[in-house]
Amino acid sequence: MDSIWDFIRAASPWVAMGLLLAIFFARSAVKKKGKKQNGDYETEGMCLGMCLGTALGGAIWNDTGIGISLGMLVGLVIGSMIHKNQDSSDA
């Protein structure tokens, strides 16, 4: 049973980074086809997720690689759900 957990710990950063890249490139391809959109907080979410993932990965799991990759993935998902509001007065 330990060998299964070792495999999951070794493969999860690669799987998370693959999902992160797939989501990132798919969203950027859709944005180019559509009209000008207000935008969202993808990049900010990824940065905050990476910071939180590093802290949690080092403190809880004792593995910062898993924390960084999962934090970036979760940050991207949360950041892409929050849309920016652009007012005419901000120009």
Stockholm file with secondary structure:
# STOCKHOLM 1.0

chainA/1-91         MDSIWDFIRAASPWVAMGLLLAIFFARSAVKKKGKKQNGDYETEGMCLGMCLGTALGGAIWNDTGIGISLGMLVGLVIGSMIHKNQDSSDA
#=GR chainA/1-91 SS CHHHHHHHHHHHHHHHHHHHHHHHHHHHHHHHHSCCCCCBCHHHHHHHHHHHHHHHIIIIISCHHHHHHHHHHHHHHHHHHSBCCCCGGGC
#=GC SS_cons        CHHHHHHHHHHHHHHHHHHHHHHHHHHHHHHHHSCCCCCBCHHHHHHHHHHHHHHHIIIIISCHHHHHHHHHHHHHHHHHHSBCCCCGGGC
//
